């Protein structure tokens, strides 16, 4: 409930109360008072600590995300599937929780989350990389984040954007690949080359700062498209291997379920009482 309400690691009394009330609705058999729960989780379980006069803070953010993942793991399939569908376009909110679910709820994570979100964007990326010439890949690349630019202080990347808020995991990962590449490229850039890049691009100095904005298009033209193609080719190969791994996991889970269903079916048939034969009435 804390993550769902975007309350963060530290909770004000109203946020704590809201999360508590929401949790009670999900755990209808639980009878607990707010202050008793707060005392137990702070003084006994020691999962949260009191800070100042009105803040209750998770000892570490991983505690929050792990327990959220553990709760989702115990959900029945229908409700877990609903969560994974909702998390698809809210990756930033659920990123840390999903990283735990990848480990503790692997089969459902693979089937209802990862394989669902990855198919279409991976196919588009692969097609763009495999297309002859540069036009298709360039158009694909620029469509990922139209109007994006890098904010530089000297040769250090300090800003990147704007980027859409509701993106799926694949889109976020592609963005991370691009950022890491650009950081590496600028780190190796000499002052003379940096000045040349600025002079060739439509740079914009942010008001009140010494941050210079350079459009992504200008960065591509300066360093060449092949560097970006190579970086995304490496990512595409890694993603393909992950897809194949999760397909095997889902397939094996399906086989195990089928075997288990057969066992239950056989046991049920063996334990069912035999039908009594009703003798025919003699005339």
C-alpha angles and dihedrals in degrees: 000000000000092000093042091056091045090233095146131214096308118057130203116214092262091050092047090049093048092051091046093051091048092049091051090056089056094044099048094167091057116100110193138137121230098241093044090053092047090051093049096047093046104035103028110025091029092209092131134032132209115244123191118324103316113015129099112190133191109244088233129000090236088067090061094047096043094052090047089053092046090053092051091047090060094050118108115257096261095054094040089052089053090053094049090049091051092047092055095085096028098061095142092056096046101029098112093042090051090052088061093043089054086065105034101033098030101152096049091040089055097043103038101029121019101036090044096055101036104054101075100037091043091051091050091049093048093048091050092049093047096046114109117250126008105280099084094045093044092051091047092048095050091046092062094075114001114205094014121153140178121243112216134190103190101318095327119108107229102158139031128181165320095262128171115260100220104057130143125242096264093053090049092049093050088051090052091051090053093047093050090050093049092048089053093047094050092045089061095044118112119226089250093053091046091054089048091053091050092048093051096046133063095253122186125200112217111237114259094012140076091234115126120205117215119186117239090235091061091048091053093048091050100046098029131248095259093073090057092043091053093049093050092044089059090049092047091054091050091049092049090054090049091051091052091048092052092046088058091048092051092045092051091047089052091051092049091049091050091050091048092049090051091051092050091046092051092046091049092050092047094050097045113110116254115251113254115237112233110218117232116252114254116234 
